[in-house]
Amino acid sequence: MRRLGRALTALLWAVLAIWGGWWLLSDPRSPLPDHWNPLTPLDIAAPLTPLTDLKLRAALRTPDTCFAALEGHAALTRMDPFRESESCFIDPRLELNRVGQATLSPVETTCAVALRLAMWERHSLQQAAEIELGAAVTTLRHLSSYSCRPIRTMAGDGTRMSSHATAEAIDIRGVVLADGRQIDLLDNWEGESAAARFNRDIRDGACRWFVTVLGPEFNRLHANHFHLQSTGWGTCR
């Protein structure tokens, strides 16, 4: 009888723990902050937690969840998919004009690139700018996102198509600050100037939010821009 009583007590506590956990996750009155709740969607402005990557992956599962995550954190126009050929297309497609505080000249790209760019701007770019340069970034200067072309190598065009052919990457060449200063990558990578430290910091930050990041340390073809890509194998150079 004692064993049965202990087993029933343990079962009761397990049921209470499961019920309590579910209540914390699902009830609107729960004191658990949304950014600590694995069931709530990604909020770009929320503090980072160990669950942020999980929420980002969930937001990227479908176009609708991706666009929902960007709502209120970007200026964009959702567009119909574009297809130039079997190798060159944009789907899902948008025109992006702003992420967070930073404007861009209008660029057509995918929702995945836009969402990762918004996370980078919020949690890496602006922090590095304030620490190293004492001013906010107001403009991101880019070279392109979509371009129907093969990969460029030091030996010429490669045999595979570039991630730009499906707009799964964007090339960032520099920023403009709130005080009017223009920080380009080409002239601000080596050395210990504040601008060089800033560029190295934002490269490292980009590696947190993008799958592939290529810059001056990769090869001289990237001396003047960061290649930020939403696909790949985790390269950060």
C-alpha positions in Angstrom: 0.0 0.0 0.0 2.8 2.4 0.8 4.4 1.8 -2.6 1.0 2.4 -4.3 0.6 5.6 -2.3 4.1 6.9 -3.3 3.4 6.0 -6.9 0.1 7.9 -6.9 1.7 10.9 -5.2 4.5 11.0 -7.8 1.9 10.7 -10.6 -0.1 13.6 -9.1 3.0 15.8 -8.8 3.9 14.9 -12.5 0.4 15.8 -13.6 0.5 19.1 -11.7 4.0 19.9 -13.1 2.8 19.2 -16.7 -0.4 21.3 -16.1 1.6 24.1 -14.6 4.1 24.1 -17.4 1.4 24.2 -20.0 -0.3 27.0 -18.2 2.9 29.0 -18.1 3.3 28.6 -21.8 -0.2 29.0 -23.1 -2.3 31.1 -20.7 -2.4 34.9 -21.5 -2.2 35.6 -17.7 1.1 33.7 -17.4 4.0 35.8 -15.9 6.4 34.1 -18.3 7.8 36.8 -20.7 7.1 36.0 -24.4 10.8 36.0 -25.3 11.2 33.0 -22.8 8.1 31.2 -24.2 8.9 28.7 -27.0 5.3 28.9 -28.2 5.2 32.6 -28.9 6.5 33.9 -32.3 9.7 35.8 -32.8 9.7 39.5 -31.8 12.7 41.2 -33.4 12.8 43.9 -30.6 12.7 41.4 -27.7 15.8 40.7 -25.6 17.9 37.7 -26.8 17.5 34.4 -25.0 18.6 30.8 -25.7 15.2 30.5 -27.5 15.8 33.2 -30.0 17.4 31.0 -32.7 14.5 28.5 -32.3 12.0 31.3 -32.8 14.0 32.6 -35.8 13.9 29.2 -37.5 10.2 28.9 -36.8 9.6 32.4 -38.4 11.5 31.3 -41.5 9.5 28.2 -42.1 6.8 29.8 -44.3 6.5 33.1 -46.1 3.6 34.2 -44.0 5.4 33.6 -40.6 8.4 35.4 -42.0 6.4 38.5 -43.2 4.5 38.5 -39.8 7.8 38.7 -37.9 8.9 41.7 -40.0 5.7 43.6 -39.4 6.5 46.9 -37.6 10.2 46.3 -37.9 10.8 47.0 -41.6 9.4 49.1 -44.5 8.7 46.7 -47.3 6.3 45.9 -50.1 5.4 42.3 -50.6 5.6 41.4 -54.3 4.6 38.5 -56.5 7.3 35.9 -57.1 9.7 36.6 -59.9 11.2 34.0 -62.3 13.7 34.7 -64.9 14.8 31.1 -65.5 14.9 27.8 -63.7 18.1 29.0 -61.9 17.2 32.7 -61.4 14.1 33.7 -59.4 12.9 35.4 -56.2 10.3 33.6 -54.1 9.1 34.9 -51.7 9.8 38.4 -53.0 9.7 41.8 -51.5 11.0 45.3 -52.0 12.9 46.4 -48.9 13.4 50.1 -48.0 14.2 50.0 -44.2 15.1 47.6 -41.4 14.8 49.0 -37.9 16.3 52.5 -37.9 18.4 51.9 -41.1 17.1 52.8 -44.5 18.2 51.2 -47.8 17.9 52.2 -51.4 15.0 50.0 -52.6 16.2 46.4 -53.1 14.3 43.3 -54.2 15.2 40.3 -52.0 13.7 37.4 -50.2 11.9 37.5 -46.8 14.6 35.3 -45.2 17.3 37.9 -46.1 15.1 40.8 -44.9 14.4 39.1 -41.6 18.0 38.1 -40.9 19.0 41.7 -41.9 16.5 43.1 -39.4 17.9 40.9 -36.6 21.4 41.9 -37.4 20.5 45.6 -37.5 18.7 45.4 -34.1 21.1 43.2 -32.2 24.5 43.7 -33.7 24.8 46.7 -36.1 23.4 49.5 -33.9 25.1 48.3 -30.8 28.5 48.2 -32.5 27.9 51.7 -34.0 27.1 53.2 -30.6 30.1 51.5 -28.9 32.7 52.2 -31.6 31.5 55.3 -33.4 29.1 57.0 -30.9 26.3 57.4 -33.4 23.4 55.3 -34.8 23.4 53.9 -38.3 20.7 55.6 -40.4 21.5 54.0 -43.8 22.8 50.7 -45.0 24.6 51.0 -48.4 24.3 47.9 -50.5 25.5 46.7 -53.9 22.7 44.2 -54.7 20.7 41.2 -53.7 19.3 39.6 -56.8 21.7 39.0 -59.8 21.3 36.2 -62.3 24.9 35.0 -62.5 27.3 32.2 -61.5 29.5 32.3 -58.4 32.5 34.6 -58.9 35.9 33.1 -58.0 39.5 34.3 -58.2 39.8 32.2 -61.4 36.7 33.7 -63.0 33.1 32.6 -63.1 32.4 29.3 -61.3 30.3 26.4 -62.5 27.5 26.9 -59.9 25.0 29.7 -59.7 25.5 32.3 -57.1 23.1 32.6 -54.1 22.3 36.1 -55.6 20.6 34.2 -58.5 17.8 33.4 -56.0 18.2 36.6 -53.9 19.3 34.6 -50.9 22.1 37.1 -50.2 22.7 40.8 -50.0 26.0 42.6 -50.4 26.6 45.5 -47.9 29.4 47.9 -48.7 29.0 50.4 -45.8 26.8 52.5 -43.6 25.9 56.2 -43.1 25.7 57.4 -39.5 23.3 59.9 -37.9 26.0 62.6 -37.8 26.6 62.2 -41.6 29.8 60.1 -41.4 30.1 57.5 -44.1 31.9 54.3 -43.1 32.8 52.1 -46.1 34.3 48.7 -45.7 36.9 49.1 -48.4 38.9 51.7 -46.5 38.1 50.6 -43.0 39.1 47.0 -42.3 42.7 46.8 -41.3 44.1 48.5 -38.2 42.7 49.6 -34.9 40.7 52.7 -35.9 37.2 52.9 -34.5 35.8 52.4 -38.0 37.9 49.2 -38.6 36.8 47.8 -35.2 33.2 48.6 -36.1 33.4 46.7 -39.4 35.0 43.7 -37.7 32.4 43.7 -35.0 29.5 43.9 -37.4 31.0 41.0 -39.5 31.1 38.9 -36.3 27.6 40.0 -35.6 26.4 39.1 -39.0 27.8 35.6 -38.5 25.3 35.3 -35.6 22.3 36.0 -37.9 23.3 34.8 -41.4 24.3 31.3 -42.4 27.2 32.4 -44.7 29.2 35.6 -44.3 32.1 36.6 -46.6 34.2 39.7 -46.3 37.8 40.9 -46.9 39.3 37.9 -45.1 37.7 35.6 -47.6 39.3 37.0 -50.8 39.9 40.3 -52.5 36.7 40.0 -54.4 35.0 40.8 -51.1 37.4 43.6 -50.1 34.6 46.3 -50.5 31.5 44.4 -49.2 30.1 41.9 -46.8 28.3 39.1 -48.6 25.4 38.1 -46.2 23.7 34.9 -47.2 20.7 33.1 -45.7 21.8 29.7 -47.0 25.0 27.6 -46.9 27.2 25.7 -44.5 28.0 28.1 -41.7 31.0 29.9 -43.3 32.1 33.1 -41.5 35.2 34.8 -43.0 
